[in-house]
Amino acid sequence: MKIKHTSPFPSVLCLLSSAAATFVAFGIITPTHAKSLETNNICSQAIRSVDSEANTPTALLTAISHVESGRWDAQKEALFAWPWTVTNGSDGQYFPTKDAAIAQVRKLQSKGIRNIDVGCMQINLKYHPNAFEDLESALDPKTNARYAAKLLNSLFETHKTWAESIRRYHSSNPKFNRPYHDKVVRQWNSSRRVAATEHRRRVIAEHRAQREKWRIEREAQIADARSTQGHR
């Protein structure tokens, strides 16, 4: 099902259909290949890198990626954005490799299909024709995430709130963008809790490592002092 846009600026306002977002986000779509989620950190690493340069709120890109291309890892009991996700309308698929995802996009394009969403952030190639130089860059996780951040910032400049920017990232139609906003906010709250927990763990680990370094240095100083005294 495709969303009909009343806005005169569809290239800025649309990324995915409502059905596709729901199917991809919650794992209703059956993956093309049954494969362990060994790629589950690629999007998160790319987004983490972009976060440091983007002007978006903490963990917002992560939350959107989970709604757009989220794939459930039953073993880890966690949701991960999948970098090789390709969606056309309600037909969304996870592919095991970047090359396989690109092949799917080309297959769709050869049939005249243009409404295609790709990558971690599910950027729509029809409404954002100038977002990427080629399919290789469109499905590059960092490039994909960087464009999503650019789009969100552009929407924020226009609409002045992150809530409305989140809605418009998906659609200009309230019927579709309000439920989408609610999904993103739920994921955002979860992502922020995870980010806060990871930050605390890093701080504690760094503190312990520093204390251990000081302990070793102190013991070395004491040993050196004793050795010097013993040679007098």
TIKOLVO-681326 format. One record per atom (N, C-alpha, C, O): y, z, x; atom name. Coordinates in steps of 0.02 Angstrom, whole numbers. Layout:
BEGIN
- Y Z X CA
...
***
This chain:
BEGIN
- -60 0 42 N
- 0 0 0 CA
- 62 0 44 C
- 69 43 87 O
- 106 -48 32 N
- 167 -52 71 CA
- 226 -21 33 C
- 229 -24 -28 O
- 270 10 71 N
- 328 42 40 CA
- 382 -10 29 C
- 398 -49 74 O
- 412 -10 -30 N
- 469 -53 -43 CA
- 532 -14 -27 C
- 541 42 -50 O
- 576 -44 12 N
- 636 -10 36 CA
- 698 -34 -2 C
- 711 -94 -9 O
- 736 14 -24 N
- 799 -3 -57 CA
- 856 -4 -8 C
- 910 -30 -23 O
- 846 24 52 N
- 898 27 102 CA
- 910 -42 132 C
- 862 -80 138 O
- 971 -60 150 N
- 984 -124 184 CA
- 965 -122 257 C
- 973 -172 292 O
- 938 -64 281 N
- 920 -58 352 CA
- 847 -39 360 C
- 833 14 387 O
- 800 -80 338 N
- 729 -63 343 CA
- 705 -57 414 C
- 658 -20 427 O
- 737 -91 461 N
- 713 -88 530 CA
- 722 -20 560 C
- 688 -2 608 O
- 768 20 533 N
- 779 87 558 CA
- 741 139 517 C
- 726 193 541 O
- 726 122 456 N
- 702 174 410 CA
- 627 176 399 C
- 602 224 370 O
- 591 125 421 N
- 520 124 404 CA
- 475 122 465 C
- 488 84 511 O
- 423 162 465 N
- 372 157 516 CA
- 304 145 486 C
- 266 103 512 O
- 287 178 432 N
- 219 175 406 CA
- 218 182 331 C
- 265 210 301 O
- 166 159 300 N
- 158 170 228 CA
- 134 240 216 C
- 104 271 260 O
- 146 267 157 N
- 125 334 140 CA
- 49 342 145 C
- 25 392 171 O
- 13 292 122 N
- -60 297 125 CA
- -84 299 196 C
- -129 337 212 O
- -55 258 239 N
- -78 256 308 CA
- -66 322 342 C
- -108 346 380 O
- -7 352 330 N
- 8 416 361 CA
- -43 468 341 C
- -66 507 383 O
- -61 470 278 N
- -109 519 254 CA
- -177 507 284 C
- -209 554 307 O
- -200 444 284 N
- -267 428 309 CA
- -273 443 383 C
- -322 473 405 O
- -224 421 421 N
- -228 431 494 CA
- -221 504 512 C
- -258 529 554 O
- -173 539 480 N
- -157 608 499 CA
- -215 655 488 C
- -226 700 529 O
- -252 647 435 N
- -302 696 418 CA
- -374 672 427 C
- -420 702 400 O
- -382 618 465 N
- -449 598 484 CA
- -490 568 428 C
- -551 566 433 O
- -457 543 374 N
- -495 513 320 CA
- -522 445 343 C
- -575 424 321 O
- -485 412 387 N
- -507 348 413 CA
- -565 358 461 C
- -562 402 505 O
- -617 319 454 N
- -674 324 499 CA
- -658 287 563 C
- -640 228 560 O
- -663 317 623 N
- -650 283 686 CA
- -695 222 694 C
- -753 222 672 O
- -669 171 727 N
- -709 111 739 CA
- -768 128 783 C
- -823 101 773 O
- -757 170 830 N
- -812 190 875 CA
- -818 265 875 C
- -769 301 885 O
- -880 289 865 N
- -891 362 870 CA
- -890 380 944 C
- -934 359 981 O
- -843 418 963 N
- -836 435 1034 CA
- -803 503 1040 C
- -760 521 1000 O
- -823 540 1091 N
- -794 606 1102 CA
- -720 598 1118 C
- -699 546 1144 O
- -680 649 1102 N
- -608 644 1110 CA
- -586 657 1181 C
- -549 704 1195 O
- -609 614 1226 N
- -591 623 1297 CA
- -520 600 1311 C
- -494 612 1366 O
- -489 567 1263 N
- -421 542 1272 CA
- -370 586 1237 C
- -312 566 1229 O
- -390 646 1217 N
- -347 685 1172 CA
- -285 715 1205 C
- -244 743 1169 O
- -278 710 1270 N
- -219 739 1302 CA
- -167 687 1321 C
- -113 704 1344 O
- -184 623 1313 N
- -139 570 1336 CA
- -72 571 1300 C
- -19 569 1331 O
- -74 574 1233 N
- -11 576 1195 CA
- 29 640 1210 C
- 90 637 1220 O
- -5 696 1211 N
- 30 759 1222 CA
- 64 761 1290 C
- 120 787 1297 O
- 32 732 1341 N
- 63 730 1407 CA
- 123 684 1407 C
- 175 700 1437 O
- 117 627 1374 N
- 172 580 1371 CA
- 231 610 1333 C
- 289 605 1355 O
- 217 643 1277 N
- 269 674 1237 CA
- 302 731 1275 C
- 363 740 1270 O
- 263 769 1311 N
- 291 824 1351 CA
- 340 797 1403 C
- 392 827 1415 O
- 323 740 1432 N
- 367 709 1481 CA
- 431 684 1449 C
- 486 693 1476 O
- 425 653 1390 N
- 483 628 1354 CA
- 527 685 1328 C
- 588 679 1326 O
- 495 739 1308 N
- 531 798 1281 CA
- 584 822 1330 C
- 638 845 1310 O
- 569 817 1394 N
- 615 843 1445 CA
- 678 801 1450 C
- 729 824 1475 O
- 675 739 1426 N
- 734 695 1429 CA
- 763 679 1361 C
- 819 653 1355 O
- 726 695 1308 N
- 748 679 1240 CA
- 794 734 1213 C
- 792 791 1236 O
- 835 715 1165 N
- 881 763 1134 CA
- 853 787 1068 C
- 892 800 1021 O
- 789 793 1062 N
- 757 814 999 CA
- 736 887 1003 C
- 725 913 1057 O
- 731 920 946 N
- 710 990 946 CA
- 640 999 976 C
- 598 954 973 O
- 628 1057 1005 N
- 564 1073 1036 CA
- 506 1062 988 C
- 507 1086 932 O
- 457 1025 1012 N
- 393 1013 977 CA
- 398 967 916 C
- 349 957 881 O
- 458 939 902 N
- 463 894 844 CA
- 424 830 855 C
- 389 807 810 O
- 429 801 915 N
- 392 740 929 CA
- 316 752 924 C
- 279 710 899 O
- 295 809 947 N
- 224 827 943 CA
- 202 831 870 C
- 149 805 852 O
- 242 863 829 N
- 225 870 758 CA
- 220 802 724 C
- 174 790 686 O
- 268 758 738 N
- 267 692 707 CA
- 206 652 731 C
- 174 617 692 O
- 190 659 795 N
- 132 623 821 CA
- 67 646 788 C
- 22 605 776 O
- 63 710 772 N
- 4 736 739 CA
- -3 709 668 C
- -58 695 644 O
- 54 701 634 N
- 52 672 567 CA
- 38 597 570 C
- 2 570 528 O
- 67 564 619 N
- 60 491 623 CA
- -8 468 648 C
- -38 422 620 O
- -33 499 701 N
- -95 473 732 CA
- -144 530 747 C
- -188 523 790 O
- -137 585 712 N
- -179 643 726 CA
- -253 631 715 C
- -274 599 667 O
- -292 656 761 N
- -365 651 758 CA
- -395 720 772 C
- -377 752 821 O
- -440 741 729 N
- -468 808 734 CA
- -524 812 786 C
- -570 772 784 O
- -518 860 831 N
- -571 874 880 CA
- -609 936 855 C
- -585 992 863 O
- -667 925 825 N
- -705 980 796 CA
- -726 1030 848 C
- -729 1090 835 O
- -742 1006 908 N
- -764 1051 961 CA
- -710 1100 982 C
- -723 1159 992 O
- -649 1075 988 N
- -593 1117 1008 CA
- -555 1146 949 C
- -510 1187 956 O
- -575 1123 889 N
- -542 1145 827 CA
- -466 1136 833 C
- -427 1183 821 O
- -447 1075 851 N
- -376 1061 859 CA
- -362 988 842 C
- -407 946 844 O
- -299 974 825 N
- -278 907 808 CA
- -242 876 868 C
- -199 908 899 O
- -261 815 884 N
- -230 780 941 CA
- -206 711 918 C
- -240 676 882 O
- -146 692 941 N
- -123 624 929 CA
- -165 577 970 C
- -180 591 1028 O
- -184 521 940 N
- -228 473 974 CA
- -188 411 996 C
- -158 379 953 O
- -186 395 1059 N
- -142 342 1085 CA
- -160 272 1064 C
- -117 228 1062 O
- -224 261 1047 N
- -246 192 1032 CA
- -258 185 956 C
- -309 158 934 O
- -209 208 917 N
- -213 203 844 CA
- -175 142 821 C
- -118 130 841 O
- -207 102 778 N
- -176 42 750 CA
- -184 45 674 C
- -239 54 649 O
- -129 36 637 N
- -130 41 565 CA
- -97 -20 533 C
- -43 -42 554 O
- -130 -46 482 N
- -101 -99 441 CA
- -108 -79 368 C
- -163 -81 341 O
- -52 -59 337 N
- -55 -36 268 CA
- -98 27 264 C
- -83 77 296 O
- -150 24 224 N
- -195 82 217 CA
- -254 77 265 C
- -298 121 265 O
- -255 25 306 N
- -311 15 353 CA
- -290 40 422 C
- -259 3 460 O
- -308 101 437 N
- -292 130 503 CA
- -355 143 542 C
- -405 166 514 O
- -353 128 607 N
- -412 137 648 CA
- -394 168 716 C
- -341 155 744 O
- -440 209 740 N
- -435 237 808 CA
- -479 193 853 C
- -537 180 836 O
- -452 172 909 N
- -491 132 955 CA
- -504 171 1019 C
- -464 213 1038 O
- -560 156 1053 N
- -579 196 1112 CA
- -537 182 1174 C
- -533 223 1219 O
- -505 122 1176 N
- -466 104 1235 CA
- -402 68 1214 C
- -395 45 1158 O
- -356 64 1260 N
- -293 28 1249 CA
- -306 -46 1238 C
- -277 -77 1194 O
- -350 -74 1279 N
- -366 -146 1272 CA
- -395 -162 1203 C
- -379 -214 1174 O
- -437 -117 1178 N
- -466 -128 1111 CA
- -413 -126 1057 C
- -415 -164 1009 O
- -365 -81 1066 N
- -310 -75 1017 CA
- -267 -138 1018 C
- -248 -164 966 O
- -251 -162 1079 N
- -211 -223 1085 CA
- -247 -282 1054 C
- -216 -324 1021 O
- -312 -286 1066 N
- -352 -340 1037 CA
- -348 -340 960 C
- -346 -392 928 O
- -349 -279 931 N
- -344 -273 859 CA
- -276 -297 833 C
- -272 -331 782 O
- -223 -278 869 N
- -156 -300 849 CA
- -152 -376 851 C
- -125 -407 805 O
- -177 -406 904 N
- -175 -479 909 CA
- -217 -513 855 C
- -199 -566 830 O
- -272 -482 838 N
- -314 -508 785 CA
- -276 -509 718 C
- -278 -558 681 O
- -242 -453 704 N
- -202 -449 642 CA
- -146 -500 643 C
- -133 -533 593 O
- -112 -506 700 N
- -56 -552 705 CA
- -78 -625 697 C
- -42 -666 670 O
- -139 -640 722 N
- -165 -708 715 CA
- -177 -727 643 C
- -180 -786 626 O
- -183 -676 600 N
- -192 -688 528 CA
- -126 -688 491 C
- -124 -693 429 O
- -71 -682 529 N
- -5 -682 498 CA
- 18 -613 476 C
- 70 -608 443 O
- -19 -561 493 N
- 0 -493 474 CA
- 51 -465 522 C
- 41 -469 583 O
- 106 -439 497 N
- 159 -413 539 CA
- 172 -338 529 C
- 199 -305 573 O
- 152 -312 472 N
- 163 -241 458 CA
- 110 -198 493 C
- 60 -178 463 O
- 122 -185 557 N
- 72 -152 600 CA
- 105 -93 635 C
- 158 -100 665 O
- 73 -35 632 N
- 97 25 666 CA
- 53 39 726 C
- -9 33 722 O
- 83 57 782 N
- 44 66 843 CA
- 62 130 881 C
- 118 154 879 O
- 11 155 916 N
- 22 208 965 CA
- 26 279 939 C
- 16 293 880 O
- 42 323 985 N
- 48 395 970 CA
- 94 408 912 C
- 79 448 868 O
- 151 373 911 N
- 203 386 861 CA
- 203 335 805 C
- 247 336 762 O
- 155 288 805 N
- 146 238 753 CA
- 211 200 738 C
- 236 199 681 O
- 238 169 790 N
- 297 128 782 CA
- 278 62 747 C
- 229 30 766 O
- 317 43 698 N
- 302 -17 659 CA
- 331 -79 693 C
- 391 -83 705 O
- 287 -127 709 N
- 308 -186 746 CA
- 349 -234 703 C
- 387 -275 730 O
- 341 -231 638 N
- 379 -275 593 CA
- 451 -250 587 C
- 498 -290 593 O
- 460 -186 576 N
- 527 -159 565 CA
- 562 -141 630 C
- 622 -127 630 O
- 526 -142 685 N
- 556 -128 750 CA
- 534 -182 800 C
- 502 -168 850 O
- 552 -245 785 N
- 528 -302 826 CA
- 553 -302 898 C
- 522 -333 941 O
- 608 -267 910 N
- 637 -267 978 CA
- 626 -202 1014 C
- 657 -188 1066 O
- 581 -161 988 N
- 570 -95 1018 CA
- 536 -100 1086 C
- 549 -59 1130 O
- 492 -149 1094 N
- 452 -154 1155 CA
- 453 -225 1183 C
- 461 -274 1146 O
- 443 -231 1247 N
- 441 -297 1279 CA
- 378 -335 1259 C
- 380 -396 1249 O
- 322 -299 1253 N
- 259 -330 1236 CA
- 212 -277 1209 C
- 230 -219 1205 O
- 151 -298 1191 N
- 102 -251 1163 CA
- 79 -200 1215 C
- 62 -143 1199 O
- 80 -221 1278 N
- 60 -175 1332 CA
- 106 -114 1333 C
- 83 -57 1339 O
- 171 -126 1327 N
- 219 -70 1327 CA
- 220 -34 1260 C
- 231 26 1257 O
- 208 -71 1205 N
- 206 -40 1139 CA
- 152 13 1135 C
- 160 64 1102 O
- 96 1 1170 N
- 40 48 1169 CA
- 37 91 1232 C
- -13 124 1245 O
- 92 90 1269 N
- 98 137 1325 CA
- 123 202 1295 C
- 178 203 1267 O
- 86 257 1299 N
- 104 319 1265 CA
- 175 344 1280 C
- 210 365 1234 O
- 196 341 1342 N
- 262 367 1359 CA
- 317 321 1330 C
- 367 346 1304 O
- 307 256 1335 N
- 356 209 1308 CA
- 360 215 1232 C
- 413 212 1202 O
- 302 223 1201 N
- 298 232 1129 CA
- 335 294 1107 C
- 374 293 1059 O
- 322 349 1142 N
- 355 413 1125 CA
- 430 411 1139 C
- 469 440 1102 O
- 449 377 1193 N
- 520 373 1210 CA
- 559 335 1156 C
- 615 353 1139 O
- 528 283 1128 N
- 562 246 1075 CA
- 568 290 1012 C
- 619 288 978 O
- 516 328 998 N
- 518 373 940 CA
- 575 423 947 C
- 610 437 899 O
- 584 450 1007 N
- 639 497 1019 CA
- 706 463 1010 C
- 753 492 982 O
- 711 402 1034 N
- 773 363 1026 CA
- 788 351 953 C
- 845 357 931 O
- 736 334 915 N
- 745 322 843 CA
- 767 386 807 C
- 812 384 766 O
- 735 442 823 N
- 753 505 791 CA
- 825 524 806 C
- 861 548 762 O
- 846 515 868 N
- 915 530 887 CA
- 964 486 849 C
- 1017 508 828 O
- 946 422 842 N
- 988 376 805 CA
- 995 397 732 C
- 1049 395 702 O
- 939 417 703 N
- 939 440 634 CA
- 980 505 626 C
- 1014 514 576 O
- 975 548 676 N
- 1014 611 673 CA
- 1089 597 677 C
- 1128 629 642 O
- 1108 549 718 N
- 1179 531 723 CA
- 1205 505 656 C
- 1263 516 639 O
- 1162 471 619 N
- 1182 442 555 CA
- 1181 493 499 C
- 1227 497 458 O
- 1127 534 497 N
- 1116 578 439 CA
- 1133 651 451 C
- 1135 691 404 O
- 1145 670 514 N
- 1172 735 532 CA
- 1124 795 526 C
- 1143 850 544 O
- 1065 785 500 N
- 1016 840 497 CA
- 949 815 521 C
- 932 756 513 O
- 910 860 551 N
- 843 840 574 CA
- 796 832 515 C
- 750 792 518 O
- 808 869 462 N
- 765 862 403 CA
- 769 791 375 C
- 719 759 360 O
- 831 766 369 N
- 839 698 342 CA
- 815 646 393 C
- 791 593 374 O
- 823 661 457 N
- 799 615 509 CA
- 723 608 506 C
- 697 553 514 O
- 690 663 494 N
- 617 661 487 CA
- 597 619 427 C
- 552 578 432 O
- 632 628 372 N
- 617 589 312 CA
- 627 515 325 C
- 585 473 307 O
- 684 498 355 N
- 701 428 366 CA
- 659 396 421 C
- 651 334 423 O
- 631 435 464 N
- 584 409 514 CA
- 526 374 479 C
- 499 325 503 O
- 509 400 421 N
- 452 374 382 CA
- 473 323 330 C
- 444 269 326 O
- 524 339 290 N
- 543 296 234 CA
- 611 316 207 C
- 633 373 216 O
- 644 269 174 N
- 707 284 140 CA
- 695 305 68 C
- 741 326 33 O
- 634 300 46 N
- 615 315 -24 CA
- 595 389 -29 C
- 545 409 0 O
- 632 430 -67 N
- 616 502 -74 CA
- 545 515 -99 C
- 515 566 -83 O
- 519 468 -139 N
- 451 477 -165 CA
- 401 483 -108 C
- 351 518 -114 O
- 415 448 -53 N
- 369 449 4 CA
- 393 494 60 C
- 353 526 94 O
- 459 497 71 N
- 482 533 130 CA
- 483 609 122 C
- 481 646 171 O
- 487 633 60 N
- 486 706 50 CA
- 418 737 65 C
- 414 787 101 O
- 363 708 38 N
- 297 734 57 CA
- 284 728 132 C
- 253 771 162 O
- 309 674 161 N
- 301 664 233 CA
- 337 719 272 C
- 310 747 319 O
- 398 733 251 N
- 437 786 283 CA
- 400 853 281 C
- 398 889 331 O
- 370 868 224 N
- 334 931 217 CA
- 274 934 265 C
- 260 987 294 O
- 239 878 273 N
- 182 876 319 CA
- 206 888 391 C
- 176 926 429 O
- 260 854 409 N
- 286 861 477 CA
- 308 933 490 C
- 295 961 543 O
- 342 964 441 N
- 366 1033 450 CA
- 307 1080 460 C
- 310 1125 502 O
- 253 1071 422 N
- 194 1113 431 CA
- 166 1105 502 C
- 149 1154 535 O
- 161 1043 524 N
- 137 1031 591 CA
- 186 1057 644 C
- 166 1082 696 O
- 250 1051 629 N
- 302 1074 676 CA
- 298 1149 686 C
- 301 1173 742 O
- 290 1186 632 N
- 283 1258 638 CA
- 222 1276 680 C
- 225 1320 722 O
- 167 1240 668 N
- 106 1252 707 CA
- 117 1234 780 C
- 96 1272 825 O
- 149 1177 793 N
- 162 1154 861 CA
- 207 1203 899 C
- 197 1215 959 O
- 256 1230 865 N
- 301 1277 897 CA
- 265 1342 915 C
- 278 1372 967 O
- 220 1364 871 N
- 180 1424 887 CA
- 137 1411 948 C
- 132 1454 992 O
- 106 1353 950 N
- 64 1336 1008 CA
- 106 1332 1071 C
- 87 1357 1124 O
- 165 1299 1066 N
- 209 1292 1124 CA
- 232 1361 1149 C
- 235 1372 1209 O
- 247 1406 1102 N
- 269 1473 1122 CA
- 213 1511 1157 C
- 224 1546 1206 O
- 152 1503 1131 N
- 94 1536 1161 CA
- 81 1509 1231 C
- 68 1547 1278 O
- 85 1442 1238 N
- 74 1411 1304 CA
- 128 1433 1353 C
- 114 1444 1412 O
- 190 1439 1328 N
- 245 1460 1372 CA
- 233 1531 1396 C
- 243 1546 1455 O
- 212 1576 1351 N
- 197 1644 1371 CA
- 142 1647 1423 C
- 145 1684 1472 O
- 90 1607 1413 N
- 35 1605 1461 CA
- 57 1581 1529 C
- 36 1607 1581 O
- 101 1529 1529 N
- 126 1503 1593 CA
- 168 1556 1629 C
- 162 1565 1689 O
- 211 1590 1591 N
- 254 1641 1621 CA
- 212 1698 1650 C
- 224 1721 1706 O
- 161 1720 1613 N
- 118 1774 1637 CA
- 79 1752 1698 C
- 73 1789 1747 O
- 52 1689 1696 N
- 14 1664 1753 CA
- 58 1658 1815 C
- 37 1675 1870 O
- 120 1634 1806 N
- 166 1628 1862 CA
- 185 1696 1890 C
- 190 1705 1951 O
- 194 1745 1846 N
- 211 1813 1867 CA
- 153 1844 1907 C
- 164 1875 1959 O
- 93 1834 1882 N
- 34 1861 1917 CA
- 25 1827 1985 C
- 8 1859 2034 O
- 36 1761 1986 N
- 29 1725 2049 CA
- 81 1748 2100 C
- 67 1755 2160 O
- 143 1761 2076 N
- 195 1785 2120 CA
- 179 1854 2146 C
- 190 1869 2205 O
- 153 1898 2102 N
- 134 1966 2124 CA
- 78 1963 2175 C
- 77 2001 2223 O
- 30 1917 2164 N
- -25 1911 2212 CA
- 1 1886 2279 C
- -23 1907 2332 O
- 49 1840 2277 N
- 78 1814 2339 CA
- 113 1870 2377 C
- 106 1876 2437 O
- 152 1912 2340 N
- 187 1968 2371 CA
- 136 2018 2401 C
- 147 2045 2455 O
- 81 2029 2364 N
- 30 2076 2388 CA
- 0 2052 2453 C
- -8 2091 2500 O
- -16 1987 2456 N
- -46 1960 2517 CA
- 3 1962 2574 C
- -16 1978 2631 O
- 66 1946 2560 N
- 118 1949 2613 CA
- 127 2020 2637 C
- 135 2031 2697 O
- 126 2069 2592 N
- 135 2139 2610 CA
- 77 2164 2653 C
- 87 2199 2702 O
- 17 2145 2633 N
- -42 2165 2672 CA
- -40 2134 2741 C
- -60 2165 2791 O
- -17 2072 2745 N
- -12 2039 2810 CA
- 40 2074 2854 C
- 30 2081 2915 O
- 95 2095 2824 N
- 147 2131 2861 CA
- 121 2198 2888 C
- 133 2217 2945 O
- 83 2234 2844 N
- 55 2298 2864 CA
- 5 2289 2921 C
- 4 2327 2969 O
- -38 2238 2914 N
- -88 2224 2966 CA
- -55 2206 3031 C
- -77 2227 3085 O
- 0 2167 3027 N
- 36 2146 3087 CA
- 69 2207 3120 C
- 69 2213 3182 O
- 98 2252 3078 N
- 130 2312 3105 CA
- 78 2356 3140 C
- 92 2383 3194 O
- 19 2364 3110 N
- -33 2405 3140 CA
- -58 2375 3205 C
- -71 2411 3254 O
- -63 2309 3206 N
- -85 2275 3267 CA
- -35 2285 3323 C
- -54 2294 3381 O
- 30 2282 3305 N
- 82 2291 3356 CA
- 81 2362 3384 C
- 90 2372 3444 O
- 71 2412 3340 N
- 67 2481 3361 CA
- 7 2493 3406 C
- 11 2533 3453 O
- -47 2460 3392 N
- -108 2470 3430 CA
- -105 2444 3500 C
- -144 2464 3543 O
- -58 2399 3513 N
- -51 2369 3580 CA
- 2 2403 3621 C
- 17 2383 3677 O
- 31 2456 3593 N
- 82 2493 3633 CA
- 49 2541 3682 C
- 84 2575 3719 O
***
